Amino acid sequence: MIRSELIQKIADESPELTLRDVENIVGTVFDEITGAMAQGDRVELRGFGAFSVKSRDSRTGRNPRTGESVDVDSKHVPFFKTGKLLRDRLNGK
């Protein structure tokens, strides 16, 4: 599902909200999650999962095309851990 499909589904299930209202709501939720993660905070949605940021150390990688060694800088990457309810639903429990 992509963002526009999510917006359309919410708008279809909530006729009291305009499409513009739903776009603003979805945009605000995503912006808040992104902003919190950018500050290094963890975002937990009970029953769904938790978004957090993990650090990867710098390392020496390899260019697959040439086989040459390449230095890869340290970086922060997003991480998602599913909640128990989501895992159970995915596994048919």
Residue frames relative to the residue before (quaternion, step in Angstrom):
aa qw qx qy qz dx dy dz
M 1.0000 0.0000 0.0000 0.0000 0.00 0.00 0.00
I 0.2258 -0.7661 0.5879 0.1288 3.55 -0.93 0.89
R 0.7471 -0.4389 0.2686 0.4208 3.56 -1.30 0.35
S 0.6798 0.4916 -0.3004 0.4538 3.61 0.86 -0.91
E 0.6341 0.5142 -0.3315 0.4728 3.60 1.08 -0.67
L 0.6208 0.5299 -0.3300 0.4742 3.58 1.07 -0.74
I 0.6512 0.5105 -0.3087 0.4691 3.58 0.91 -0.91
Q 0.6742 0.4953 -0.3002 0.4583 3.58 0.88 -0.90
K 0.6470 0.5202 -0.3200 0.4565 3.60 0.97 -0.83
I 0.6591 0.4881 -0.3101 0.4809 3.59 0.93 -0.85
A 0.6486 0.5156 -0.3170 0.4615 3.60 0.95 -0.84
D 0.6507 0.5150 -0.3151 0.4605 3.61 1.00 -0.79
E 0.7241 0.4330 -0.2400 0.4801 3.58 1.00 -0.81
S 0.7478 0.2965 -0.1807 0.5659 3.60 1.27 -0.23
P 0.1190 -0.8508 0.5074 0.0671 3.60 0.37 1.20
E 0.5983 0.5770 -0.3672 0.4174 3.61 1.19 -0.36
L 0.6748 0.4425 -0.2839 0.5180 3.59 1.29 -0.24
T 0.4078 -0.6853 0.5408 0.2676 3.54 -1.04 0.75
L 0.6529 -0.5052 0.3817 0.4158 3.56 -1.23 0.37
R 0.6347 0.5312 -0.3250 0.4576 3.60 1.02 -0.78
D 0.6324 0.5239 -0.3320 0.4641 3.60 1.02 -0.78
V 0.6606 0.5015 -0.3035 0.4690 3.58 0.92 -0.90
E 0.6250 0.5314 -0.3382 0.4612 3.61 0.98 -0.80
N 0.6647 0.5017 -0.2991 0.4659 3.58 0.97 -0.88
I 0.6487 0.5193 -0.3159 0.4580 3.59 0.98 -0.84
V 0.6806 0.4757 -0.2904 0.4754 3.58 0.81 -1.00
G 0.6468 0.5224 -0.3143 0.4582 3.59 0.95 -0.84
T 0.6578 0.5108 -0.3046 0.4623 3.58 0.97 -0.86
V 0.6410 0.5162 -0.3271 0.4643 3.59 0.95 -0.85
F 0.6828 0.4765 -0.2929 0.4700 3.60 0.84 -0.93
D 0.6408 0.5264 -0.3239 0.4554 3.60 0.99 -0.80
E 0.6646 0.5023 -0.3043 0.4620 3.58 0.97 -0.83
I 0.6362 0.5086 -0.3276 0.4788 3.59 1.00 -0.78
T 0.6683 0.5021 -0.2932 0.4640 3.57 0.91 -0.94
G 0.6622 0.5164 -0.3017 0.4515 3.58 0.94 -0.89
A 0.6552 0.5031 -0.3126 0.4688 3.56 0.95 -0.85
M 0.6709 0.4891 -0.3040 0.4671 3.58 0.93 -0.85
A 0.6177 0.5469 -0.3437 0.4486 3.60 1.06 -0.71
Q 0.6835 0.4478 -0.2765 0.5058 3.60 1.17 -0.56
G 0.5757 -0.6158 0.3624 0.3975 3.58 1.30 0.03
D 0.4869 0.6699 -0.4308 0.3586 3.59 1.27 0.15
R 0.4159 -0.6617 0.5667 0.2608 3.52 -1.36 0.36
V 0.1672 -0.7741 0.6046 0.0854 3.58 -1.00 0.85
E 0.0589 -0.8147 0.5767 -0.0121 3.56 -0.59 1.18
L 0.1037 -0.7522 0.6498 0.0354 3.53 -0.93 1.03
R 0.3876 -0.7682 0.4582 0.2230 3.57 -0.16 1.31
G 0.8083 0.2335 -0.2093 0.4983 3.55 -0.90 0.98
F 0.7091 0.4118 -0.2496 0.5150 3.59 1.23 -0.34
G 0.6369 -0.5073 0.3532 0.4607 3.55 0.68 -1.07
A 0.3992 -0.6985 0.5442 0.2379 3.52 -1.34 -0.09
F 0.2447 -0.7347 0.6200 0.1263 3.52 -1.06 0.93
S 0.0967 0.7815 -0.6124 0.0694 3.57 -0.95 0.86
V 0.4083 -0.6809 0.5493 0.2607 3.54 -1.35 0.10
K 0.1169 -0.7794 0.6131 0.0540 3.55 -0.92 0.95
S 0.3669 -0.7152 0.5541 0.2167 3.56 -1.18 0.64
R 0.1532 -0.7482 0.6372 0.1034 3.53 -1.07 0.78
D 0.4251 -0.7144 0.5012 0.2403 3.55 -0.83 1.01
S 0.5744 -0.5488 0.4590 0.3977 3.54 -1.26 0.35
R 0.0160 -0.7988 0.6000 -0.0416 3.54 -1.12 0.66
T 0.4478 -0.6293 0.5456 0.3252 3.52 -1.34 0.05
G 0.1227 -0.7997 0.5866 0.0353 3.54 -0.68 1.15
R 0.3725 -0.7081 0.5506 0.2378 3.53 -1.31 -0.13
N 0.4021 -0.6816 0.5574 0.2510 3.56 -0.94 0.91
P 0.3811 -0.7671 0.4611 0.2319 3.63 -0.46 1.15
R 0.6435 0.5418 -0.3272 0.4305 3.58 1.12 -0.58
T 0.8113 0.2557 -0.1164 0.5126 3.56 0.90 -0.95
G 0.4269 -0.7034 0.4647 0.3271 3.59 1.20 -0.43
E 0.4644 0.6950 -0.4261 0.3462 3.57 1.32 0.01
S 0.4750 -0.6554 0.5058 0.2983 3.59 -1.09 0.73
V 0.0741 -0.7898 0.6088 -0.0032 3.55 -1.03 0.91
D 0.3725 -0.7026 0.5561 0.2416 3.58 -0.99 0.83
V 0.1432 -0.7727 0.6158 0.0568 3.57 -0.86 1.04
D 0.4073 -0.7367 0.4911 0.2242 3.58 -0.69 1.12
S 0.5670 -0.5482 0.4702 0.3961 3.56 -1.28 0.32
K 0.0099 0.8071 -0.5893 0.0358 3.55 -1.14 0.60
H 0.4049 -0.6624 0.5713 0.2662 3.52 -1.36 0.27
V 0.0741 -0.8018 0.5929 0.0117 3.56 -0.93 0.92
P 0.4876 -0.6493 0.4852 0.3244 3.60 -1.07 0.66
F 0.0985 -0.7809 0.6162 0.0292 3.55 -1.15 0.71
F 0.1048 -0.7894 0.6033 0.0430 3.57 -0.99 0.86
K 0.0790 -0.7744 0.6271 0.0304 3.55 -0.88 0.97
T 0.4042 -0.7391 0.4839 0.2370 3.58 -0.65 1.11
G 0.4608 -0.6581 0.5275 0.2762 3.52 -1.24 0.60
K 0.6830 -0.5074 0.3414 0.3993 3.55 -1.26 0.42
L 0.6583 0.5134 -0.3253 0.4440 3.62 0.88 -0.86
L 0.6540 0.5001 -0.3130 0.4735 3.60 0.98 -0.80
R 0.6432 0.5137 -0.3228 0.4671 3.60 0.93 -0.86
D 0.6599 0.5079 -0.3087 0.4597 3.58 0.91 -0.91
R 0.6652 0.5027 -0.3074 0.4586 3.59 0.93 -0.84
L 0.6522 0.5135 -0.3099 0.4635 3.58 1.00 -0.79
N 0.7324 0.4074 -0.2192 0.4996 3.55 1.11 -0.70
G 0.5657 -0.6641 0.3561 0.3347 3.58 1.23 0.37
K 0.4748 0.6743 -0.4481 0.3450 3.59 1.11 0.50
